[in-house]
């Protein structure tokens, strides 16, 4: 039965599929300690549904198995350094114009929203599981939204191992893939867990611009650029703004330096949904977006999560770090924005540019 599910998962475009029992994750105690230390920052939902993350059967009573899946988003299996943002896809007939002052978007967000792309296939696979299990079988699916410690479950299922940067690493896919889960009342045989294969490597710790990886396997989300540019809804701490560089949505640095990326293979499911226009967007142009323009530009992509105020806040910080005199008129207009969060960060950026001049 498990083999049939894996075969169907491959047919739907998933790059890997493994199974683990619906038992509590082994990292439950460490997760509770992490929450108690406040390292989740403003991500209050992590504590609010912690009881479900610690006991999967609270998500689905009677659950017996969790099917973990990976969908790669790497287009070439190799990492691009942060100083050279992704260029337009070679298959794109109309590559975007070269940005005057380019921003940097995390690699996973340069596609149509993965929740929609992966979720559509995952729904089909869940229906297949229920049919396979017969009457009474119940299953729920999640793409990065379920109350699971999904990396822990994926490691226990053999999908990959949690690296020292706290992300999941696959020997076949490197660091570039999305995770998804199906929790089901269907009992399936478990796959073997994947042992940690980091060895003595500490590249991810050394490369983190804000030292958010405080020790191997320990992350202080409050310092992580992905958190600061996406999850944080308030002002970005002054002392961390320079380290953000030209990043406006997420950060790939700790993922990009991982040696396991050399074995990464192309992702099948996401390749056709690439958005070349998000590779190196012009920061000054973005700063002119109103609410309607923001929705037109980023609707159907992960960037809508930041909303206009969050993205333009990030753009102001990026221009303060890498902009020049040509950025000043746009920043001066942003300093009068009705949204005080944008205005404050624009004023900071103006100060940075003027001090460099």
C-alpha positions as CSV (number, residue, x, y, z in Angstrom):
1,X,0.0,0.0,0.0
2,X,2.8,2.4,0.9
3,X,4.5,1.7,-2.4
4,X,1.3,2.6,-4.3
5,X,1.2,5.9,-2.4
6,X,4.8,6.7,-3.2
7,X,4.3,5.9,-6.9
8,X,1.2,8.2,-7.0
9,X,3.2,10.9,-5.3
10,X,5.9,10.7,-8.0
11,X,3.2,10.8,-10.7
12,X,1.9,14.0,-9.2
13,X,5.4,15.6,-9.3
14,X,6.7,15.2,-5.7
15,X,10.4,14.5,-5.5
16,X,10.3,12.4,-2.4
17,X,7.8,10.6,-0.2
18,X,8.4,8.9,3.2
19,X,6.2,7.7,6.0
20,X,6.5,7.9,9.8
21,X,4.1,6.9,12.6
22,X,1.8,9.6,14.0
23,X,3.8,9.7,17.3
24,X,5.1,12.8,19.2
25,X,8.2,14.3,17.7
26,X,11.5,13.6,19.5
27,X,12.3,17.4,19.7
28,X,9.2,18.2,21.7
29,X,11.2,19.2,24.9
30,X,13.6,21.4,22.9
31,X,10.7,23.1,21.2
32,X,9.1,23.9,24.5
33,X,12.4,25.3,25.8
34,X,12.8,27.4,22.7
35,X,9.3,28.9,23.2
36,X,10.0,29.5,26.9
37,X,13.1,31.5,25.9
38,X,11.0,33.7,23.6
39,X,13.1,32.9,20.6
40,X,10.0,32.7,18.4
41,X,9.7,36.5,18.5
42,X,6.3,37.7,17.3
43,X,5.2,34.3,16.0
44,X,2.6,33.8,18.7
45,X,0.8,31.1,16.7
46,X,3.7,28.7,17.5
47,X,2.9,28.8,21.2
48,X,-0.9,29.0,20.7
49,X,-1.0,25.6,18.9
50,X,2.1,24.1,20.6
51,X,-0.1,21.3,22.1
52,X,-0.9,20.0,18.6
53,X,2.7,20.2,17.4
54,X,3.7,18.1,20.4
55,X,1.0,15.5,19.8
56,X,0.0,14.9,16.1
57,X,-3.1,12.9,17.2
58,X,-4.6,16.2,18.5
59,X,-4.6,17.3,14.9
60,X,-6.4,14.2,13.7
61,X,-7.8,11.8,16.4
62,X,-7.1,8.2,15.6
63,X,-4.2,9.1,13.3
64,X,-1.7,6.3,12.7
65,X,0.7,7.6,10.0
66,X,2.1,10.8,8.7
67,X,3.2,10.9,5.0
68,X,5.9,13.5,4.5
69,X,6.7,14.8,1.0
70,X,9.2,17.1,-0.6
71,X,8.8,19.3,-3.7
72,X,12.0,20.8,-4.9
73,X,12.2,24.4,-6.1
74,X,15.8,24.4,-7.3
75,X,16.0,25.2,-11.0
76,X,19.6,24.0,-11.4
77,X,20.6,22.4,-8.2
78,X,23.2,25.1,-7.4
79,X,23.1,28.0,-5.1
80,X,23.5,31.6,-6.1
81,X,25.4,33.9,-3.8
82,X,23.5,36.8,-2.1
83,X,25.6,39.4,-3.9
84,X,24.4,38.2,-7.3
85,X,20.6,37.9,-7.3
86,X,18.9,35.4,-9.6
87,X,18.6,36.5,-13.1
88,X,15.7,35.8,-15.4
89,X,15.0,32.2,-16.4
90,X,16.7,31.2,-19.6
91,X,13.4,29.8,-20.8
92,X,11.7,33.1,-20.4
93,X,11.1,34.9,-23.7
94,X,10.9,38.3,-22.1
95,X,13.4,38.6,-19.3
96,X,12.8,41.6,-17.0
97,X,14.9,44.7,-17.5
98,X,18.1,45.0,-15.5
99,X,17.3,46.7,-12.2
100,X,19.0,50.0,-11.4
101,X,19.2,49.0,-7.7
102,X,18.3,45.3,-7.4
103,X,16.7,43.8,-4.4
104,X,17.1,40.1,-3.4
105,X,14.1,37.8,-2.9
106,X,14.6,34.4,-1.3
107,X,14.8,31.6,-3.8
108,X,11.6,29.8,-2.7
109,X,9.5,33.0,-3.2
110,X,10.5,33.4,-6.9
111,X,7.6,31.2,-8.0
112,X,3.8,31.2,-8.0
113,X,2.6,30.7,-4.4
114,X,3.7,27.2,-3.4
115,X,0.7,26.8,-1.1
116,X,-1.5,26.8,-4.2
117,X,0.9,24.7,-6.5
118,X,1.8,22.1,-4.0
119,X,-1.5,22.1,-2.3
120,X,-3.4,21.2,-5.5
121,X,-1.3,18.1,-6.0
122,X,-1.4,17.2,-2.3
123,X,-5.2,17.3,-2.2
124,X,-5.2,14.8,-5.1
125,X,-2.8,12.5,-3.2
126,X,-4.9,12.7,0.0
127,X,-8.0,11.6,-1.9
128,X,-6.0,8.7,-3.3
129,X,-4.9,7.7,0.2
130,X,-8.5,7.8,1.5
131,X,-9.7,5.7,-1.4
132,X,-6.8,3.2,-0.9
133,X,-7.7,2.9,2.8
134,X,-11.3,2.4,2.2
135,X,-14.4,3.3,4.2
136,X,-13.6,5.1,7.5
137,X,-10.2,6.3,6.4
138,X,-9.7,10.0,7.3
139,X,-6.7,12.2,6.2
140,X,-5.7,15.8,6.4
141,X,-3.1,17.6,4.3
142,X,-0.9,20.6,5.0
143,X,1.7,22.7,3.1
144,X,3.7,24.7,5.5
145,X,0.5,25.5,7.4
146,X,-0.1,22.6,9.7
147,X,0.5,22.5,13.4
148,X,3.4,20.1,13.1
149,X,7.1,20.1,13.9
150,X,7.5,19.1,10.2
151,X,11.2,19.0,10.0
152,X,11.4,16.6,12.9
153,X,8.8,14.4,11.4
154,X,10.5,14.5,8.0
155,X,13.8,13.5,9.5
156,X,12.2,10.6,11.4
157,X,10.5,9.5,8.1
158,X,13.9,9.5,6.3
159,X,13.1,12.5,4.0
160,X,16.3,14.2,5.1
161,X,18.2,15.4,8.2
162,X,18.0,18.6,10.2
163,X,21.2,20.5,9.6
164,X,23.0,22.8,12.0
165,X,21.1,25.7,10.5
166,X,17.9,24.0,11.7
167,X,16.6,23.4,8.2
168,X,16.0,20.0,6.6
169,X,18.7,18.8,4.2
170,X,18.2,16.1,1.7
171,X,21.0,14.1,0.1
172,X,19.2,14.2,-3.2
173,X,17.6,17.7,-3.1
174,X,20.1,19.6,-1.0
175,X,18.4,22.5,0.8
176,X,16.0,23.6,-1.9
177,X,12.6,22.0,-1.3
178,X,9.2,22.5,0.3
179,X,7.8,20.2,2.8
180,X,4.2,18.9,3.0
181,X,2.4,16.3,5.1
182,X,-0.6,14.1,5.1
183,X,-1.7,12.8,8.5
184,X,-4.0,9.8,8.1
185,X,-5.8,7.1,10.1
186,X,-4.4,4.6,7.6
187,X,-1.7,2.5,9.1
188,X,1.4,2.3,6.9
189,X,4.8,0.8,7.5
190,X,7.4,3.3,8.6
191,X,10.5,4.3,6.7
192,X,13.9,4.4,8.4
193,X,15.0,7.7,10.0
194,X,17.8,9.7,8.3
195,X,20.9,10.2,10.5
196,X,22.5,13.6,10.7
197,X,25.2,14.0,8.1
198,X,26.6,17.5,8.9
199,X,29.8,16.1,10.2
200,X,32.2,18.8,11.3
201,X,31.0,21.4,8.8
202,X,29.9,24.8,10.3
203,X,29.6,26.8,7.1
204,X,26.0,27.8,7.9
205,X,26.9,29.2,11.3
206,X,29.8,31.2,9.9
207,X,27.9,32.7,7.0
208,X,24.7,33.9,8.8
209,X,24.8,37.7,8.5
210,X,23.1,38.3,11.9
211,X,24.5,35.4,13.8
212,X,21.0,34.1,14.2
213,X,22.4,30.5,14.4
214,X,23.7,30.9,17.9
215,X,25.1,27.3,18.1
216,X,24.8,24.1,16.0
217,X,21.1,23.3,15.7
218,X,20.0,26.4,17.6
219,X,18.3,29.3,16.0
220,X,17.2,32.6,17.5
221,X,14.4,33.6,15.1
222,X,14.5,37.2,16.4
223,X,17.8,37.7,14.6
224,X,17.0,35.7,11.4
225,X,16.6,37.8,8.3
226,X,13.8,35.6,7.1
227,X,11.9,36.4,10.3
228,X,12.8,40.1,10.2
229,X,11.6,40.6,6.6
230,X,8.5,38.3,6.7
231,X,7.2,37.4,10.1
232,X,8.1,40.6,12.0
233,X,5.3,43.1,11.6
234,X,6.9,46.0,13.6
235,X,10.0,48.0,13.2
236,X,13.3,46.2,12.3
237,X,15.8,46.6,15.1
238,X,18.3,49.3,14.2
239,X,21.4,47.2,15.0
240,X,20.3,44.5,12.6
241,X,19.3,46.7,9.6
242,X,22.8,47.0,8.0
243,X,23.2,43.2,8.0
244,X,20.1,42.8,5.9
245,X,21.9,44.2,2.8
246,X,19.7,44.2,-0.3
247,X,17.4,41.4,0.9
248,X,13.7,42.3,0.9
249,X,12.0,39.0,1.4
250,X,13.8,36.2,3.2
251,X,17.4,35.0,3.2
252,X,19.1,32.0,1.7
253,X,22.7,32.4,3.0
254,X,22.8,29.5,5.4
255,X,21.1,27.2,2.8
256,X,23.3,28.3,-0.1
257,X,26.6,27.4,1.6
258,X,25.6,23.8,2.5
259,X,27.9,21.3,0.7
260,X,24.9,18.9,0.1
261,X,23.6,21.3,-2.6
262,X,26.1,19.8,-5.0
263,X,23.9,16.7,-5.2
264,X,20.6,18.6,-5.6
265,X,18.4,17.6,-8.5
266,X,16.0,19.7,-10.5
267,X,12.5,20.1,-9.1
268,X,9.8,19.0,-11.4
269,X,6.7,20.4,-9.9
270,X,7.7,24.1,-9.4
271,X,9.8,24.6,-12.5
272,X,6.9,25.7,-14.7
273,X,5.7,28.2,-12.1
274,X,8.9,30.3,-11.9
275,X,8.5,34.1,-11.8
276,X,11.6,35.6,-13.5
277,X,10.4,39.1,-12.6
278,X,11.1,38.4,-8.9
279,X,14.7,37.5,-9.4
280,X,16.1,41.0,-9.0
281,X,13.3,43.6,-8.7
282,X,14.3,47.3,-8.8
283,X,14.1,48.7,-5.3
284,X,13.2,52.3,-6.4
285,X,10.4,51.0,-8.6
286,X,9.0,48.9,-5.7
287,X,9.0,51.9,-3.4
288,X,6.4,53.6,-5.7
289,X,3.8,50.8,-5.3
290,X,0.5,51.7,-3.7
291,X,-1.8,49.1,-2.3
292,X,-3.4,48.3,-5.6
293,X,-0.1,48.2,-7.4
294,X,1.3,45.9,-4.7
295,X,-1.5,43.4,-5.2
296,X,-1.2,43.5,-9.0
297,X,2.6,42.9,-8.8
298,X,2.7,40.2,-6.1
299,X,-0.8,38.7,-6.1
300,X,-0.5,34.9,-6.2
301,X,3.1,34.9,-4.9
302,X,4.5,34.3,-1.4
303,X,5.4,38.0,-1.2
304,X,1.8,39.0,-0.4
305,X,2.5,37.6,3.1
306,X,4.6,40.7,3.9
307,X,1.8,43.0,2.7
308,X,2.7,46.4,1.2
309,X,3.8,48.0,4.5
310,X,6.1,45.1,5.3
311,X,7.7,44.9,1.9
312,X,8.2,48.6,1.5
313,X,9.7,48.7,5.0
314,X,12.2,46.1,3.8
315,X,12.8,48.0,0.6
316,X,13.7,51.2,2.5
317,X,16.2,49.2,4.6
318,X,17.7,47.7,1.5
319,X,18.1,51.2,-0.1
320,X,19.6,52.5,3.0
321,X,22.2,49.8,2.7
322,X,22.9,49.7,-1.0
323,X,21.2,52.7,-2.6
324,X,22.8,55.9,-3.8
325,X,21.8,59.5,-4.6
326,X,19.4,58.2,-7.3
327,X,17.3,56.6,-4.5
328,X,16.8,59.8,-2.5
329,X,13.7,61.2,-4.3
330,X,11.8,57.9,-3.9
331,X,12.9,57.6,-0.2
332,X,11.9,61.2,0.5
333,X,8.4,60.5,-0.9
334,X,8.3,57.3,1.2
335,X,9.2,59.3,4.3
336,X,5.9,61.0,4.0
337,X,3.9,57.8,3.5
338,X,0.7,57.6,5.4
339,X,2.0,54.3,7.0
340,X,4.3,55.4,9.8
341,X,6.2,52.1,9.6
342,X,7.3,52.8,6.0
343,X,8.0,56.5,6.8
344,X,10.2,55.7,9.7
345,X,12.4,53.2,7.8
346,X,12.5,55.6,4.8
347,X,13.9,58.3,7.1
348,X,16.5,55.9,8.4
349,X,17.5,55.1,4.9
350,X,17.9,58.7,4.0
351,X,20.2,59.2,6.9
352,X,22.3,56.3,5.8
353,X,22.6,57.6,2.2
354,X,23.4,61.1,3.3
355,X,26.1,59.9,5.8
356,X,27.8,57.9,3.0
357,X,27.7,60.9,0.6
